[in-house]
Amino acid sequence: DGWNVRYVRLDDEGNAGTFGEEVRRAVKDIRPDRILVTEPGEWRVEEMIRDWRERFDCEIKLLRDRRFLSTRQEFADWAEGRKELRMENFYREMRKATGLLMEDGKPVGGQWNFDRDNRKPPKNRHDIPDRPRFEPDEITVNVIKMVEDRFPDRFGQIEPFNFAVTKGDAEKALDHFISECLPMFGDYQDAMVTGEAFLYHSLLSTYINAGFLDPLKTCQAAEATYVKGNAPINAVEGFIRQIIGWREFIRGIYWMKMPGYEDENFFDAKEDLPDFYWTGETKMRCISEVVRQTREYAYSHHIQRLMITGNFALLAGIDPKQVHEWYLAVYADAYEWVEMPNTIGMALFADGGLLASKPYSASANYINKMSDFCGNCSYAHNQKTGDRACPFNSLFWDFLDRNRDKLANNHRMGMMYRNLDRKDDKELAKLRERAENVLEKMRSGAL
């Protein structure tokens, strides 16, 4: 298009080593009249841009980030004065604004949300489609070699590398999802299966977050499939909700609460992140499987992040900042604007309920229902105490017990606390003893 591009590789001589210092070096070399920069996705970069206005003798112009359908100001206007910030309410406004799955001002299918239809357990095996694989081009091969040389001991497996690295290939990935996976996506989006990292999930978040795919066009492609009768409403609505509802909402929360959101710690959780989050070396088969998938694919789907690694961190009282830094490091789609609120607010309830209406805490019963992980595990999902009892069970009841003063008045926690109150002192003592035993094993690397 006639633009001269200054491309600086990581291993180029003279590379200053940071984004900010590379901009400073470019300004010194080129002496531009102005700098055009897209609205950043991280608070630290916005702070950096403020510094540019003082350091550089040129115009600094911010451009709207078109990877999103709403602006930061539009979200702030929506949030102003509300007692509760709930995604469902914001999502409905986004449906109206975009016209997606709307007819005569009303939601197609007669309801806004079909999430209740999207929770089928993986009891019946289906043919899971193979995903398109994109052969690395010359640039990608060179980057792989550079990463291997410079970061040989980092978490993750760099090969095989099958991500799309161009807009065209990302659009092929979208087409494949729409035609082959979307029809089954809704029913089984919460299911977890050993050896199946992807199931029917889209794997498109990395491409949308990077700017390869337009979020509105992606949703319109899903909507068109429903109109043609090739995918059910629960699948299409659930997919669209993730993009125009949750994705937009979570970004708004990030910018509303920064700086300082990463320091939220409602439960005063102080345990260190266990080594098995990096190694996968634990007898808990669910965590071992999710960490293995994460290491191999830089991916695990949202229920695995929320109800396996996130749930354990919540129940065990892991320091939220350490958990946040882990998620940010290991997933290919983990930009700070989306990862931090999902971790701090959704998975760990560390913001005290700003984002989620209750902690997403669960015992092994949920994991056994929604996965096949428990079948060959060293721990017994149906035992609460004793050496073979699943760690999630005693930790779950101990979590409720030790946080009663903070959670007992939450209207969505009433049934859990009624169940806790049915336990006599002897049973509670055994649960507390097993929970402390689990934490000791976690700290020593023997869990």
C-alpha positions in Angstrom: 0.0 0.0 0.0 3.0 2.3 -0.3 4.0 2.4 3.4 7.6 2.1 4.4 7.8 -0.4 7.3 10.4 -0.4 10.0 10.6 -4.0 11.1 12.8 -4.8 14.1 13.4 -8.4 15.0 14.0 -9.5 18.6 17.6 -10.5 17.8 18.5 -7.5 15.6 21.6 -5.6 16.7 20.5 -2.4 18.5 17.1 -3.7 19.6 16.4 -1.8 22.8 14.5 -4.7 24.2 11.1 -3.0 25.0 8.3 -1.6 23.0 8.6 1.8 24.6 12.3 2.1 24.0 12.0 0.9 20.4 9.4 3.7 19.8 11.8 6.2 21.3 14.6 4.9 19.1 12.4 5.2 16.0 11.3 8.7 16.9 15.0 9.7 17.2 15.9 8.1 13.9 12.9 9.2 11.8 11.8 12.5 13.5 8.1 12.1 12.6 5.5 14.9 12.6 3.1 12.6 14.4 2.6 9.2 15.8 -0.6 7.2 15.1 -1.3 4.5 17.6 -4.3 2.3 18.2 -5.9 2.4 21.6 -3.9 0.0 23.7 -5.2 -3.2 25.3 -3.1 -2.8 28.4 -3.0 -0.1 31.1 0.9 -0.1 31.1 0.9 0.8 27.4 -1.6 3.7 27.9 0.7 5.0 30.6 3.5 4.8 28.2 1.6 6.8 25.6 1.0 9.5 28.2 4.7 9.7 28.7 5.3 10.0 24.9 3.2 13.2 24.9 5.8 14.8 27.3 8.9 13.2 25.8 8.4 13.5 22.0 8.1 16.7 20.1 5.4 15.5 17.8 1.6 14.9 17.7 0.3 11.7 19.3 -3.0 10.6 17.9 -5.0 7.7 19.3 -7.1 5.6 16.9 -10.1 3.6 17.9 -9.5 -0.1 18.4 -11.8 -1.7 15.9 -11.4 -5.2 17.4 -14.3 -4.2 19.6 -17.9 -3.2 18.8 -18.4 -0.8 21.7 -16.0 1.9 22.9 -14.6 2.2 26.4 -16.7 5.4 26.9 -19.9 3.6 25.8 -19.3 0.9 28.4 -18.6 3.5 31.1 -21.8 5.4 30.2 -23.8 2.1 30.5 -22.2 1.2 33.8 -22.6 4.6 35.4 -25.0 4.6 38.3 -25.8 0.9 38.2 -25.8 -1.0 41.5 -24.8 -4.2 39.8 -22.7 -4.8 36.6 -24.0 -8.0 35.0 -23.0 -9.2 31.6 -26.5 -10.4 30.7 -27.9 -6.9 30.9 -25.0 -5.4 28.8 -25.3 -8.3 26.3 -29.0 -7.5 25.7 -28.0 -3.9 24.8 -25.4 -5.2 22.4 -27.9 -7.5 20.7 -30.2 -4.5 20.2 -27.3 -2.3 18.9 -26.0 -4.9 16.5 -29.3 -6.4 15.5 -27.8 -9.9 15.8 -30.5 -12.6 16.3 -33.2 -9.9 16.6 -36.5 -9.7 14.9 -38.9 -6.8 15.3 -37.1 -5.6 18.3 -37.3 -9.0 20.0 -34.8 -11.9 20.4 -35.1 -14.7 17.9 -36.3 -17.8 19.5 -38.3 -15.9 22.2 -35.5 -15.6 24.8 -32.2 -13.9 25.1 -30.1 -16.7 26.5 -30.1 -20.4 25.8 -27.3 -21.3 28.2 -29.4 -23.9 30.0 -29.3 -26.0 26.7 -25.5 -25.8 26.6 -24.5 -28.0 29.5 -24.6 -31.6 28.2 -22.0 -33.9 29.8 -19.7 -35.9 27.5 -21.6 -39.2 28.0 -22.0 -40.0 24.3 -18.9 -39.8 22.1 -19.3 -38.1 18.8 -17.1 -37.6 15.8 -15.0 -34.6 16.7 -13.8 -32.8 13.5 -10.1 -32.5 12.8 -9.0 -28.9 12.8 -7.3 -27.2 9.8 -3.5 -27.1 10.2 -1.5 -24.2 8.7 2.0 -25.0 7.6 4.5 -22.5 9.0 5.8 -20.1 6.4 9.4 -18.9 6.2 8.9 -16.0 8.6 7.2 -18.3 11.2 9.9 -21.0 10.8 12.6 -18.3 11.5 10.7 -17.1 14.6 10.3 -20.6 15.9 14.1 -21.1 15.6 14.7 -17.8 17.3 12.4 -18.7 20.2 14.0 -22.1 20.6 17.5 -20.5 20.8 16.6 -17.7 23.1 14.0 -19.3 25.4 14.9 -23.0 25.5 13.5 -23.6 29.1 10.2 -21.8 28.9 6.8 -23.4 29.5 5.1 -24.9 26.4 5.9 -26.9 23.3 6.7 -24.7 20.3 6.2 -27.4 17.8 4.0 -28.5 16.1 2.9 -25.0 15.4 -0.4 -24.9 13.6 -1.8 -21.5 14.2 -2.9 -19.2 11.4 -0.5 -16.3 11.1 -2.4 -14.4 8.3 -5.9 -13.0 7.9 -6.6 -15.4 5.1 -5.8 -18.5 7.0 -7.7 -17.1 10.1 -10.8 -16.8 7.8 -10.3 -20.4 6.7 -10.3 -21.4 10.4 -13.6 -19.4 10.9 -15.2 -21.1 7.9 -14.2 -24.6 9.2 -15.7 -23.8 12.6 -19.0 -22.5 11.2 -19.5 -25.5 8.9 -18.1 -28.4 10.9 -18.2 -27.5 14.6 -20.8 -24.8 15.4 -23.8 -27.2 15.1 -22.5 -29.2 18.1 -20.8 -26.4 19.9 -23.7 -25.3 22.0 -24.6 -28.7 23.5 -21.1 -29.7 24.6 -19.4 -26.3 25.2 -19.0 -27.1 28.9 -17.9 -30.8 28.4 -14.3 -31.9 29.1 -12.8 -35.0 27.5 -9.4 -36.6 28.0 -7.2 -36.3 25.0 -9.6 -33.8 23.3 -8.5 -30.3 23.9 -10.8 -28.7 21.3 -14.0 -30.6 21.1 -16.3 -28.2 19.1 -14.9 -24.9 20.4 -14.1 -22.2 17.9 -10.4 -21.6 18.6 -11.0 -18.2 17.2 -10.3 -16.0 20.2 -6.6 -15.7 19.4 -7.4 -14.5 15.9 -10.1 -12.0 17.0 -7.9 -10.6 19.7 -5.0 -10.2 17.3 -7.2 -8.4 14.8 -7.3 -11.1 12.0 -11.0 -11.6 12.4 -13.7 -8.9 12.7 -15.9 -9.6 15.7 -19.1 -8.4 14.0 -18.5 -10.3 10.8 -17.6 -13.4 12.8 -21.0 -13.2 14.6 -22.8 -12.5 11.3 -21.3 -15.7 9.8 -22.7 -17.7 12.7 -26.1 -16.0 12.5 -26.3 -16.7 8.7 -25.8 -20.4 9.4 -28.7 -20.4 11.8 -30.9 -18.6 9.3 -30.1 -21.3 6.8 -31.0 -24.0 9.3 -27.6 -25.4 9.5 -27.0 -24.8 13.3 -29.4 -24.7 16.2 -30.2 -21.5 18.1 -28.6 -22.6 21.4 -25.2 -23.0 19.6 -25.4 -19.8 17.6 -26.7 -17.7 20.5 -24.1 -19.1 22.9 -21.3 -18.3 20.4 -22.5 -14.8 19.7 -22.9 -14.1 23.4 -19.3 -15.0 24.1 -18.2 -12.3 21.6 -20.5 -9.4 21.8 -21.5 -10.1 25.4 -18.7 -11.5 27.5 -15.8 -10.3 25.5 -17.0 -6.7 25.3 -18.2 -6.7 28.9 -14.9 -8.0 30.3 -12.9 -5.4 28.4 -15.1 -2.7 29.9 -14.6 -4.0 33.4 -10.8 -4.0 32.9 -10.6 -0.3 31.9 -13.1 0.7 34.5 -11.1 -0.9 37.3 -7.5 -0.2 36.2 -5.0 0.5 37.6 -5.1 -1.6 40.7 -7.5 -4.4 39.6 -4.7 -7.0 39.7 -4.2 -6.3 43.5 -7.8 -7.2 44.4 -7.8 -10.1 47.0 -11.3 -10.4 48.6 -10.5 -13.7 50.4 -6.9 -12.6 51.4 -5.5 -15.6 49.6 -1.8 -16.1 50.2 -0.8 -19.6 49.1 1.9 -19.8 46.4 1.0 -21.1 43.0 1.9 -24.9 43.1 4.6 -26.2 40.8 2.1 -28.6 39.1 0.6 -25.6 37.3 3.8 -25.6 35.3 4.8 -29.2 35.3 1.4 -31.0 35.3 3.0 -33.4 37.8 0.1 -34.2 40.1 -2.1 -37.2 40.8 -5.2 -35.1 40.2 -5.9 -36.2 36.7 -8.1 -33.3 35.8 -5.4 -30.7 36.5 -2.7 -32.9 34.9 -4.7 -33.2 31.7 -5.5 -29.5 31.5 -1.9 -28.4 32.1 -0.7 -30.9 29.5 -3.2 -29.5 26.9 -2.1 -26.0 27.8 1.6 -26.8 27.4 1.0 -28.5 24.0 -1.5 -26.1 22.5 -1.3 -22.8 24.4 -5.0 -23.4 24.8 -7.7 -24.9 27.0 -11.4 -24.1 26.8 -13.2 -21.8 29.1 -14.7 -24.4 31.5 -11.3 -26.0 32.0 -9.8 -22.6 32.8 -12.7 -21.7 35.1 -13.7 -25.0 36.8 -10.4 -26.9 36.9 -7.3 -24.7 37.2 -9.3 -21.7 38.4 -11.6 -23.6 40.8 -8.6 -25.3 42.4 -6.8 -22.0 42.9 -9.9 -20.5 44.4 -10.5 -23.3 46.8 -6.9 -23.7 47.8 -6.5 -19.9 48.5 -3.8 -19.3 45.9 -2.5 -15.7 45.6 -4.7 -14.1 42.8 -1.8 -12.1 41.3 0.3 -15.3 40.9 -2.7 -17.1 39.3 -3.3 -14.1 37.0 0.4 -14.1 35.9 0.2 -17.8 35.1 -2.9 -17.4 32.9 -1.3 -14.4 31.1 1.9 -16.4 30.4 0.5 -19.7 29.1 -2.4 -19.0 26.7 -2.1 -17.6 23.2 -5.3 -15.6 23.5 -4.4 -14.1 26.9 -4.2 -10.3 26.4 -4.3 -8.5 29.8 -7.6 -6.8 29.1 -9.4 -10.1 28.8 -7.3 -12.4 31.0 -7.1 -10.3 34.1 -10.8 -9.8 34.7 -11.5 -13.4 33.8 -9.0 -14.5 36.4 -9.4 -11.9 39.2 -13.1 -11.5 38.9 -14.6 -14.6 37.4 -12.3 -17.5 38.4 -11.1 -16.2 41.8 -13.9 -13.8 42.9 -11.0 -11.7 44.2 -12.9 -8.5 43.4 -15.7 -9.4 45.8 -18.4 -9.7 43.3 -18.0 -6.8 41.0 -17.9 -9.1 37.9 -19.5 -12.3 39.1 -22.6 -12.7 41.3 -21.0 -15.7 43.2 -17.8 -17.6 43.4 -17.6 -20.4 40.8 -16.6 -23.0 43.4 -17.4 -26.7 43.0 -16.5 -30.1 44.4 -15.5 -33.2 42.4 -19.1 -33.9 41.7 -19.2 -31.2 39.1 -16.0 -32.3 37.5 -17.2 -35.9 37.4 -20.5 -34.9 35.8 -18.9 -32.7 33.1 -15.8 -34.7 32.2 -14.3 -38.2 32.0 -11.3 -37.1 34.1 -12.4 -38.8 37.3 -12.6 -42.4 35.9 -8.9 -43.2 36.0 -7.8 -40.8 38.7 -5.7 -41.8 41.7 -8.2 -39.9 43.9 -11.8 -41.0 44.4 -14.3 -38.3 43.4 -17.0 -39.7 45.7 -14.9 -39.6 48.9 -14.6 -36.4 51.0 -12.1 -37.5 53.6 -9.3 -40.0 53.8 -6.1 -40.4 51.8 -7.9 -41.2 48.6 -10.5 -38.5 48.8 -10.5 -36.1 45.9 -8.8 -32.8 47.0 -11.6 -30.7 45.5 -14.1 -32.2 48.0 -12.5 -31.2 51.3 -11.2 -28.0 49.9 -14.7 -27.0 48.7 -16.3 -27.4 52.1 -13.3 -25.9 53.9 -13.5 -22.9 51.5 -17.2 -22.3 52.4 -16.5 -22.8 56.1 -13.5 -20.4 56.4 -15.2 -17.7 54.2 -18.7 -17.9 55.9 -18.5 -14.2 57.1 -17.9 -13.0 53.5 -20.3 -15.3 51.6 -23.1 -16.5 53.8 -25.3 -13.5 52.9 -24.9 -14.0 49.2 -28.3 -15.0 47.9 -26.8 -17.5 45.4 -24.9 -19.3 48.1 -27.8 -20.1 50.3 -28.2 -23.8 49.3 -24.4 -24.4 49.7 -24.5 -23.0 53.3 -27.6 -25.0 54.1 -25.8 -28.1 53.1 -22.7 -27.1 55.1 -24.9 -26.5 58.2 -26.2 -30.1 58.0 -22.8 -31.4 58.7 -22.1 -32.2 62.4 -18.9 -31.1 64.2 -17.3 -34.4 63.8 -17.7 -34.4 60.0 -16.6 -30.8 59.7 -13.4 -31.6 61.8 -12.6 -34.5 59.4 -13.1 -32.2 56.4 -10.9 -29.5 57.8 -8.2 -32.1 58.7 -8.3 -33.5 55.1 -8.2 -30.0 53.6 -5.1 -29.1 55.6 -3.5 -32.4 54.6 -4.2 -31.5 51.0 -2.7 -28.1 51.3 0.4 -29.6 53.0 0.8 -32.0 50.1 0.3 -29.2 47.6 3.0 -27.1 49.3 5.5 -30.0 49.3 4.8 -31.1 45.8 3.3 -34.4 46.8 -0.3 -33.8 45.7 
